[in-house]
Amino acid sequence: MKDFKDRFVHACNKSPNVPRYGQGRQVRIAEHLGISQEGVRKWFLGASKPRPNVMKALAAFLDVPYVWLSLGTDQAEIAVFREMSLKQDASLYAFVSYILGSVDRLHLIRVVTIRRMLLL
């Protein structure tokens, strides 16, 4: 599910903590989270999303993973992205180290050359 609204509706439909549509689901969620019913209504419409601290409480109330509710991904997918990121960071670090090492070698060659020229 791509949009927060769709994940939110799906989680509400599956949760035993939330009444069925038309039986006070917005009011129940709002009361539990301590927010306005209007705010919850906007989530159902897709007009807004909860702030991170409210999103965490909402995910716990609906008994769904926070990452899935907020981003639409699961922990396994996040782990794959994190692993790819670490590999890319390592590759970038190796490349930068190589370049800096090359720069240091070039600098050393220039210094030695200039000293030799001055000693002649």
Secondary structure, DSSP 8 states (H G I E B T S, - for coil): --SHHHHHHHHHHH-TTS--TTSSHHHHHHHHHTS-HHHHHHHHHTS----HHHHHHHHHHHTS-HHHHHHS--HHHHHHHHHHHHHHHHHHHHHHHHHHHHHHHHHHHHHHHHHHHHH-
